């Protein structure tokens, strides 16, 4: 269990190193105070996973450093029940001149393991990391993914009651990321408390029971991951407006700067002529929009989510290399045509108008869950999983 009450952390910034000495001897202030955390409070129970999201510089890493005891708060209270371990900034707690094996001892002791405990677990750590061939080589020759493997492997084998992860899964291959996810889910089943900091919104929705949005050291929103992520998307759109500060008072489903406005959204199965389509059926998604200023590079995009709010498929005109150029007052429609090769179930369609390949670059209009639709039955082959990949099979007898 972790409980945080009214937590503050203030850093002093000096323009020049000599200003520190001047402040000591001249008894005059030469620094600027920067509040990295401003009175934040939250709690996590045993067996819960808390996701923390927010732009760079919002205070996420500072919070985790306080929770793990790397730095101390200036004000407030932190209660942690049980043993705590964390993977903070990549490479924290390692000596890059030492070998991987030597770093298992070095980092393990920093995380509170005894030498005997490390002796008992070192083979399991090496096996989990899959670094057998490199374990006797110095860490300075490791890739960032290899360092992450070693850090994660050591941390999970301390068997902590509270486990903190700061963007550790952003590097490394898909195989090891899946292995880490499985271990995190195992920890959750065993009733451990987990804090997961990430820019991967899908992972936050998949792993976390609740989430908080940090911005400029304050909690802007908290609650169910889907709700907090919607607020985060709204924040990214608002940050384009010269960084104006805002407080969200209610759940937003439509937001943006509105230089372009989406007027109408349609999804229809070509054969069924309805929003109930068969898996494999061709569908048309039509987005109609209007420009309220000249937009030389407009992107229109779609995103399909399942009933668990996981992103299933997304595409946009920029990714498809289709250039859109609208003048003030112009209205245009874009039609996306594709086979609905996903498993039967209930889904939603989110649409957006923005610049670039990502809506975070500049969002004109985002409509969350604009349309609900259902995939029922199969038009072609029955398959296992969430998506059908057209497959050919060949049998060769020898």
N, C-alpha and C positions, 0 to 999 in steps of 0.2 A: 504494500500500500504506500502511496505517495500523496502527501498533502502539502500544498503551497499556499501561503497566506501573505498578501500584500508585499510581494517581492520587488525590491528595487535594486538596481545595479547602475552605478554612475562611474564613468571613466573620465580621467583628466587628460586633455589633449594640450600639448605644448607645441608652439610653432617651431621652436629651436631647442636642441638639447640644453643649451646654456640657460634657457629660461627656468629650468628646474633649480639650478644653483641660485639664480637671481631671487627666486621665490623664497628659498631657504634663508638667504642672508639679508635680503632687503625687506623681508616681511611684507611683500606686495604680491598680489595675485597676477600670475602670468599665464594661467591656464584657462581653458574653456571646458566647462562640464558638459558631458554627453550622457544622457540617460538611456542606457541600452534596454533596461526593463523598468516599467513604470507601474508599480503596484499591482502586479498580476496575481491572481488566485485561481486555483483549481485543485481537484482531487481525483485520484484514480484508485479503484478498489482492486483487490486481488483477482486475477483472471481477466482483467480488462486490458484492452489495447487502445492507447490514446494516440491519435495522429496529430502532428503539429505541422501546419502549412503556413506559408507566407513568403513574401518577396525576400530577396537577399538583403541582409542588413536589418531584418525585422526583430532580431533578438533570439532566434531559435538556438543557435549554438551557444550563446551566452547562458541561456537557461539550462541547457544540458551540462555545461561545465560547472554551474553552481550545484546542480543535483548530484553530480559525481564527486564534488569536493575539490575540483581543480582550482576554482576561484571561490571567493566568499561574497555573499550579498552585502550591500550597505544597509539594508533595512528589510525587515520581513522575517518570515519563519518557514523553514522547510522540515518536514517530518518524513523520514523514509523508514519503513518497517522491513528489516531483513537486509541481506547482502545485496549490494548494487554493483553492476558492471556496465560499461558502455563502450561503444565504438564511436568516438568523436571524429574530429578531423582526421583524414587519412594519414597514417604515419605517426599519430600521437602515441607516445609510450614505446617507441621503437628506437633502437640505435642502428642506423643504416650501415655502420662499419662492421657490425657483428653479423654472424650467419643467421639463417632462419632458425636453426636449433637453439643457438645462444639467445636469440630474441624470445623464444618460447619461455625460457627461464626468466629473462629480464622483464618482459611484459607481464608474464604470469604473476611474478612477485609484486609488481606494481598494482595488479588487480586483486591482491590479497591472498594469493595461493602460496602455500608453503613449498619448500624444495621437495619434500617427500610426495606431496600431492601432485606436483608437476612431473616427478619421476613416474608416478602411477599413470598419468594421463597423457604423457607426451606422444606415445604411439598413436593414441586415439585422435589427438590433435593433428598430427601429421597426416593420418589417414583421411580425416574429414577434409583437410585443406587440399589434399591431392597434390602436395608439393614434394613428394618423396625424392624426385630427381634433383631438386634445387635446395633441399633443406640444409645442406652443408655449404651453400654458397652465400656470400654477403648480401644483405638486403638491398644494397645500392645497385645490384644488377637485376633486381626484381622489377617487373612491370607494376603499374598501379593496381591492376586486377589481382596480381599475385600477393601484393601487400594486403589488400582487402581480404583475400582468402585466409591469410595467416591471422590477421586481426580478428576476424569473425570466429575462426576456429578456436582461438585461445579464449576469447570472451565467453562463448557458449559453454566451454568446458570448465569454467569457474562455477557453473551451475548457480547463477545468481537468482535472488528472489525478485529483483527489479532489473530489467534489461533495457538499456537506452541505445538507440540506433540513430546516428546522424548521417543520412545520405550514403550509408555504406554500400547499399545495393545499387548505387548509380553506376558503379564500375564492375567489371567482371563479365564473364560470358553467361548466356541464358541458362546453361546447365547448372552452374553454381548458384545463380540467383534463385532458381527453383529449389535447390537444396536448402538455401538459407530460409526461404519462405516456409518450407516444410518444418524446419527446426523452430521457427517463430511460432507457427501454429501448434506445434508440440508443447512449447513453453506455455502457451495460452491455455491449453487443455489441462496442464499441470497446475494451473492457478497462479501463474507468475504475472507480475505487473510489467507491462511493456509500454515504452514511449517510442514512437516511430516518427522521425522527422524525414520528410521526403518532398520532392517536387513531382513525384510520380503519382498523379491523382488516382489512377486505377489501383495502384497498390494500396493507397490509403483507404479507398472504398472497400477493397477486398479484405484487408487485414483488421481494420480498426472498428471498435464499437462506438467510439465518439471521436470528435476532433475539435481543435481550436485553431483559429486564424490569428496569427500575430502580425502586427504592422506597427512599425515605429515604437516597439517596446510595449505595446498594449494589446489586449485581447479584443479584437473587433467582433468576433462571432464565435460561438461554441454550440455544440450539439451533435446531431447525426452527421456523419461524414458527407453525405450528399448535399445537405443544406449548407454546410460550411464551405464546401468546394464551390457551390453556386455563388456564395458570397465572395469567395476568392476570385472567381472569374469576373465578377462585377468590379472588384477592386482593381484588377488588372486593366479593365476598360477605363476606370476613372483615373488611374495614374497617368494616362495619356493627357489628361487635362491639366498639364503643368503641375502634377503632383498634389492637387488639391486634397485636403484632408476631408474625410467623411465618416459618418457613423451610420451603420445599417440598422434600421429600426424594424424592418420586416423582411420576410423572404422575398427575394427578387427573382422573377422568371423571365423578364425582358429588360434589357439594359443596353447601354452604348452611348456614343456621342451623337448618333442619329443624323450625321451628314448623309447617310444612306439609310432608308427605312424599308424593311421587308413588309410588303403589303399583303401577300397571300402565300400560303404553303399548301401543296397538294401531294398526297401519296396514293397511288392507285395501281392495282395489279392489272396488267394488260389483258389477261384472259378473264380474271374474276370480276374486273371492273368494280372492285371494292377494296377496303382496307384490310380485309381478311384474305390473305394470299397463301398459296402453297409454297413450301420450301422448294426452291429452284425456279419459281415463276419469275418472269421478267416484270419489273415494276418501273414506273416513271415517278420521279420526284420533281415537282415543278416549284420553283421559287420565283416570285414576282417582287421586284423592288423598284424604288424610285430614289434618284439622287437629288439632294438639296444643295449641292455645290459640285463643282467640277471634280471628278474622281478619276485620275489617270490610270490607276492600277487598283481595280476592285477585285476582291476575291469573295465568292459565294461558296459556302460549304455545308455539308450535312454530317451528322453524327448519330449513329444508332446505338441505343443502350438497352440492356436487358432489364428484367424486373428487379435485379439486384443493383441496378444503377451502374453496372460495369460497361465500359466502352467496348462495343463489339466491332464496329467498323466506322471509319470516318474518311471522307474524301472532300476535296475542294477543287475549284477551277485552277488555282495556282499549281497544285500538285499534278493536275492533268495538263498543265502548260497551255491553258486557255486564257488569253488576255482579255480583260474587260475594261472598257474605257467609256465612262458616262459623263455627259455634260449636265449642267444644272437643269433640273426639270425633266430629264429623260427617265423613261420607264422601260425596264427590260425584264425578260423572263429567261431563266436558265433551267433546262431539263436534264436531270441525271437519269440515265437508263442503265439498269444492271440486273443480273439475276439475284434473287433473294436467297442466296445459298447459306442460310442459317437454320438452326434447329427450330422445330415448332415451339411456340411460346408467345408471351406478350412482350412487346417492345415499345420504345418511344423514339421519336425523331426530333433531334435538336438541330436548329439551323442558325447560320451566322453570316454576317456581311462584315468584312474586315480587309486589311491590307496584308500582303505577304502570305507566307505559307501557314502561319499560326495566328490565331485570333488575338494573342497577347501582344502582337506588334502594334496594332491599332484597331480597336473593335468599334464598328459603326452601329451594329445592331445584332444582338444575340437573343434568341428566343429559346429558352430551355423547355424541353418536352413539348414542342409545338404541336405534335400529332402523336396519338397512340394508335398502334396497329397490332395485328395478330398474324402469326405464321401458323397455319393449321395444315397438317398432313404433308405428304411428299409428292411433288410432281414427277421426280425422277427416282434416283436411288435412295434407299434408306441408309443412314450413316450414324456413326457414334460421335458424340461431342457437340460443340457449338457451331461448327461450320463445315460445309462440304467443299472439298478440294477436288476438282475434276481429275479422275485417276484412270490410268490405263494399266492393265496387268498383262504380263507375258509369262507363260510357263515354258521352261526349257528342260526337257528330259535328257539325262546323260547316261 
